[in-house]
Amino acid sequence: MTTKILICDDEEGMRRYLSKMLTNWGYQVESFADPLLLLKSLKDFDGDADMLLLDVKMPQMDGIEVLQRLQVKCPQLPVIIMTGHGTIDSAVEAMKIGAYDYLTKPFPKEKLSAVVKHTLEQQRLLEENSSLKKELQEQKVSAEPIFRSNTFRQAYDLALSAADSDLSVLVLGESGTGKELVAAAIHYASPRKNSRFLALNCAALSETLLESQLFGHVKGAFTGAVQAQKGLLEEADQGTMFLDEVGELSQVLQAKLLRVLQEGEFIPVGSTTVRKVDVRFVAATNKDLQQEVAAGAFREDLYYRLNVFPVELPPLREREEDIEPLAEHFLQKIEQKTRRAVAGIEAEALAALKKYHWPGNVRELENMMERCSIIARDGMIKPAHLPFANQKLQPADGPTLPLNLRETERLQVIRALRETRWNKSRAAELLGVTRRTINRKIKEFDLNQDESLD
């Protein structure tokens, strides 16, 4: 979709200059000489414009008054104020009201380009932030994990035994083992079940966005913060907050989270006012936090606050009995989503699934079933449809030998990278892990694009 930029300036020469520059850069432009016409066009603003370049001094109406009206009509529209050298005070006033930035006339095209690009990028990040928050707020995972094995049953029962308390629970285990499902089960079995269960992946966002997501921010807290926004902690008040990949938190955010755990209070970004919350925490990680503490990467006091009630989930390779019911569940889910009938899994293919070592665990199994459902044109999943079919695990030199877990994992990472031509995002998807995990494994195994399995 083409980015649309509005211009409002009573000087025809300035409108022509701006229109020519912006159009040459690929933007769609609409200009107004009269601010009243601009306000009329934005009467029913529905997001069809991405930015406004607004002059301060205009005979029909002062730019400050226009900005004040826009803050009521469409506060989400970023406004760049254009002002002369003699009206800097007006630019400062406009910034206080809610203008995103200002340009002092005359300005070169390089300055215009930089301000426009920065504004649009910050607006995009804020929209992604808002979209993610909405998605997280609406997310409720109340279904119980699917399993038959006693191995998983023991871990699951242990987790549920903590539901009636407000103890912090630390769910340990490899990526893709179902930590979020267990966290949700704890919430929905607890007295807090009628309040919100919110989940946040600490590895998925930059430190700045993560801080804003957790603690919220006030208007003007940072460039582009045109309105105040509650954080997930406030939204989860009286409920449960699930922090996945908590080992990825920066030292700064670790300190702020510790205050919430100890005192039940925090300060939104850009504010000086303390907010109180009553939130139960369930955290998860696939890292060894004790090693992280020893290395100085994770706060010891925060570790003990989170690790009041540890629960470790077994990897899928230790839950052979769960593979069949999980696979069948995912195929049913895929059928409902795509309306593509899947007849089932042949016995030989099922046996192969049970022998596979599953470095990506349950998440990898789900991805594999989705892939197989596309390949299996007759609706029956066969051994040949499995991505690891006909693969032989062989050391670099010598005959086929049993491999230890680390070497098996290394080979699977290499295979995924080779199959995707080193597209890390796609490789992560194939293995059912995050891109950050792939990057960590590449570093851990010292891999490069010349790695070969031959």
PEBELVEN-V579557 format. One record per backbone hydrogen bond with DSSP energy under -1.0 kcal/mol. CO is the residue of the C=O (numbers start at 1). NH is the residue of the N-H. If there is no record, write none. Layout:
BEGIN
co=CO nh=NH
co=CO nh=NH
END
This chain:
BEGIN
co=3 nh=28
co=4 nh=50
co=5 nh=30
co=6 nh=53
co=7 nh=32
co=8 nh=55
co=11 nh=15
co=12 nh=16
co=13 nh=17
co=14 nh=18
co=15 nh=19
co=16 nh=20
co=17 nh=21
co=18 nh=22
co=19 nh=23
co=20 nh=24
co=21 nh=25
co=22 nh=27
co=23 nh=26
co=28 nh=5
co=30 nh=7
co=32 nh=9
co=34 nh=38
co=35 nh=39
co=36 nh=40
co=37 nh=41
co=38 nh=42
co=40 nh=43
co=42 nh=45
co=51 nh=6
co=52 nh=80
co=53 nh=8
co=54 nh=82
co=56 nh=63
co=62 nh=66
co=63 nh=67
co=64 nh=68
co=65 nh=69
co=66 nh=70
co=67 nh=71
co=69 nh=73
co=70 nh=74
co=74 nh=77
co=78 nh=52
co=79 nh=100
co=79 nh=101
co=80 nh=54
co=81 nh=103
co=82 nh=56
co=83 nh=105
co=84 nh=87
co=87 nh=91
co=88 nh=92
co=89 nh=93
co=90 nh=94
co=91 nh=95
co=92 nh=96
co=93 nh=97
co=94 nh=98
co=94 nh=99
co=101 nh=81
co=103 nh=83
co=108 nh=112
co=109 nh=113
co=110 nh=114
co=111 nh=115
co=112 nh=116
co=113 nh=117
co=114 nh=118
co=115 nh=119
co=116 nh=120
co=117 nh=121
co=118 nh=122
co=119 nh=123
co=120 nh=124
co=121 nh=125
co=122 nh=126
co=123 nh=127
co=124 nh=128
co=125 nh=129
co=126 nh=130
co=127 nh=131
co=128 nh=132
co=129 nh=133
co=130 nh=134
co=131 nh=135
co=132 nh=136
co=133 nh=137
co=134 nh=138
co=149 nh=153
co=150 nh=154
co=151 nh=155
co=152 nh=156
co=153 nh=157
co=154 nh=158
co=155 nh=159
co=156 nh=160
co=157 nh=161
co=159 nh=162
co=160 nh=163
co=162 nh=165
co=168 nh=309
co=169 nh=283
co=170 nh=311
co=171 nh=285
co=172 nh=313
co=174 nh=177
co=176 nh=362
co=178 nh=182
co=179 nh=183
co=180 nh=184
co=181 nh=185
co=182 nh=186
co=183 nh=187
co=184 nh=188
co=185 nh=189
co=187 nh=190
co=190 nh=193
co=192 nh=195
co=196 nh=240
co=198 nh=242
co=200 nh=244
co=201 nh=204
co=206 nh=210
co=207 nh=211
co=208 nh=212
co=209 nh=213
co=210 nh=214
co=211 nh=215
co=212 nh=216
co=213 nh=232
co=214 nh=233
co=216 nh=269
co=217 nh=229
co=218 nh=221
co=222 nh=225
co=224 nh=226
co=225 nh=220
co=229 nh=217
co=231 nh=235
co=232 nh=236
co=234 nh=237
co=236 nh=239
co=239 nh=280
co=240 nh=198
co=241 nh=282
co=242 nh=200
co=243 nh=284
co=244 nh=202
co=245 nh=248
co=246 nh=249
co=250 nh=254
co=251 nh=255
co=252 nh=256
co=253 nh=257
co=254 nh=258
co=255 nh=259
co=256 nh=260
co=257 nh=261
co=258 nh=262
co=259 nh=263
co=260 nh=264
co=264 nh=277
co=266 nh=275
co=268 nh=271
co=269 nh=218
co=275 nh=266
co=278 nh=238
co=280 nh=241
co=281 nh=169
co=282 nh=243
co=283 nh=171
co=284 nh=246
co=285 nh=173
co=287 nh=289
co=288 nh=292
co=289 nh=293
co=290 nh=294
co=291 nh=295
co=292 nh=297
co=292 nh=298
co=293 nh=296
co=299 nh=303
co=300 nh=304
co=301 nh=305
co=302 nh=306
co=303 nh=307
co=309 nh=170
co=311 nh=172
co=315 nh=318
co=316 nh=319
co=319 nh=322
co=320 nh=323
co=322 nh=326
co=323 nh=327
co=324 nh=328
co=325 nh=329
co=326 nh=330
co=327 nh=331
co=328 nh=332
co=329 nh=333
co=330 nh=334
co=331 nh=335
co=332 nh=336
co=333 nh=337
co=334 nh=338
co=335 nh=339
co=344 nh=381
co=346 nh=350
co=347 nh=351
co=348 nh=352
co=349 nh=353
co=350 nh=354
co=351 nh=355
co=352 nh=356
co=358 nh=361
co=360 nh=364
co=361 nh=365
co=362 nh=366
co=363 nh=367
co=364 nh=368
co=365 nh=369
co=366 nh=370
co=367 nh=371
co=368 nh=372
co=369 nh=373
co=371 nh=375
co=372 nh=376
co=375 nh=377
co=376 nh=379
co=379 nh=343
co=379 nh=344
co=381 nh=346
co=382 nh=385
co=383 nh=386
co=386 nh=389
co=388 nh=391
co=404 nh=408
co=405 nh=409
co=406 nh=410
co=407 nh=411
co=408 nh=412
co=409 nh=413
co=410 nh=414
co=411 nh=415
co=412 nh=416
co=413 nh=417
co=414 nh=418
co=415 nh=419
co=416 nh=420
co=417 nh=422
co=418 nh=421
co=422 nh=424
co=423 nh=427
co=424 nh=428
co=425 nh=429
co=426 nh=430
co=427 nh=431
co=428 nh=433
co=434 nh=438
co=435 nh=439
co=436 nh=440
co=437 nh=441
co=438 nh=442
co=439 nh=443
co=440 nh=444
co=441 nh=445
co=442 nh=447
co=448 nh=451
END
